[in-house]
Amino acid sequence: MINIQKNISLAPLTTFKIGGPAKYFVEAGSEDEILEALDFAKENNLEIFVLGGGSNILVSDEEFSGLVIRLSQKQKPEAKLLASPKLSFGFFLECWAGSSLSNVVNFCVKNSLSGMEWASGIPGTVGGAIRGNAGIPLGCMADNIESVKVLEIENKKYKTLKNSECGFSYRNSIFKENNDLIIVSAVLKLEKGDQEEISKKIKELIENRLKVVHPNPKEPSSGSFFKNPKVDNPELITNFEKDTGQKAIDGKIPAGWLIDEVGLRGKKIGGAQVSEKHANFVVNVGNAKAQDIVMLSSVIKMKVRDELGVQLSEEIQYVGF
Ligand SMILES: Cc1cc2nc3c(=O)[nH]c(=O)nc-3n(C[C@H](O)[C@H](O)[C@H](O)COP(=O)(O)OP(=O)(O)OC[C@H]3O[C@@H](n4cnc5c(N)ncnc54)[C@H](O)[C@@H]3O)c2cc1C
């Protein structure tokens, strides 16, 4: 039985710690609970937003007047098989979409399963990671997905999609383009590995993240704010490669480098700031409003477009704007 709550603040449920309340809110720990929540939304003619770990969104300061369905990350006994990753046939791992990526990575270490190391230290849930095809240069969700089980909101039917049917590309998938689909679970493909080697790789990746990527934990963010754009200006690519000693793979230049080039590292509007540590992180340095973040992102986009001729597009999702 689900517990529909009213007027729940969304800010604490996001990594940005920003956003107004949801008129209706429910935590769903199983497929049945998602269906119950959908019935409630239909009866009351409410817009739906599915929330995972809240680590890739900016929620508006205004009230979200619909129903937020948060997929539970708790390991509830009655939903155990789904709430926690379950080792099934061979090296395939079935995961509830609400499982946190860190739970999945920990499960892999415990069972000497290799393949998901790239996800170490990335916040959020399996569902959110599939929708945005989360990843790092070393790997991404698309590399590990065997199949994804979805619930179609409109007709309440389940469907299982093979990897090739998910339309995965850089930080993209069909789930981003089709808001009628709720990801309920997924089967990941993994290989048997050496536990010590897996742990070592994870430790290195997390250390590197903390050193060069993640901002100070006291400065909440939603991770990389913009996608790394494909650039067709050879001069800009040469400048980037000379400056960093890195290659522009597939013509893509890190958004953070472009933001740095136009001198916006550290730029502040209200409580929003371009991180001093990684210029593609916009951080909440003190009670930022969503409006502060939106204004700062507009300045960034305008300056990068006007000075470098590159159009940035957001990696984060706006909710309730
Ligand atoms: C410090 C930090 C570091 C980060 N580093 C990385 C990184 O290295 N690589 C990277 O790719 N990302 C990174 N991110 C971004 C973020 O962690 C990922 O995008 C993550 O996969 C988002 O998952 P989530 O569960 O938090 O999604 P949410 O933020 O809750 O939701 C994001 C979108 O997915 C939708 N969604 C969520 N669950 C479902 C579901 N079950 N069915 C349908 N739609 C759903 C939501 O409706 C929303 O539109 C980072 C974020 C932070 C804060």
The ligand as an ORCA input file, in Angstrom:
! r2SCAN-3c Opt
* xyz 0 1
  C      29.227     14.818     -7.939
  C      28.579     14.230     -9.168
  C      29.351     13.519    -10.088
  C      28.758     12.982    -11.244
  N      29.552     12.310    -12.138
  C      28.987     11.786    -13.253
  C      29.781     11.073    -14.211
  O      30.989     10.884    -14.048
  N      29.170     10.590    -15.325
  C      27.827     10.773    -15.550
  O      27.327     10.300    -16.581
  N      27.051     11.425    -14.664
  C      27.594     11.944    -13.534
  N      26.809     12.624    -12.636
  C      25.381     12.857    -12.947
  C      24.422     11.799    -12.348
  O      24.984     11.187    -11.231
  C      24.034     10.739    -13.356
  O      23.483     11.353    -14.492
  C      23.043      9.729    -12.772
  O      22.999      8.619    -13.625
  C      21.631     10.275    -12.600
  O      20.835      9.282    -11.939
  P      19.713      9.662    -10.888
  O      19.099      8.420    -10.404
  O      20.248     10.582     -9.852
  O      18.688     10.446    -11.823
  P      17.748     11.693    -11.434
  O      18.607     12.910    -11.293
  O      16.863     11.350    -10.302
  O      16.896     11.811    -12.750
  C      17.485     12.179    -13.976
  C      16.464     11.950    -15.092
  O      16.221     10.548    -15.210
  C      14.829     10.272    -15.050
  N      14.695      8.984    -14.349
  C      15.247      8.605    -13.165
  N      14.903      7.331    -12.874
  C      14.095      6.924    -13.892
  C      13.407      5.704    -14.159
  N      13.457      4.654    -13.333
  N      12.662      5.636    -15.286
  C      12.575      6.680    -16.135
  N      13.210      7.863    -15.933
  C      13.967      7.971    -14.823
  C      14.269     11.439    -14.251
  O      12.885     11.580    -14.497
  C      15.097     12.593    -14.783
  O      14.555     13.068    -15.982
  C      27.367     13.154    -11.474
  C      26.585     13.847    -10.527
  C      27.181     14.391     -9.389
  C      26.322     15.119     -8.399
*
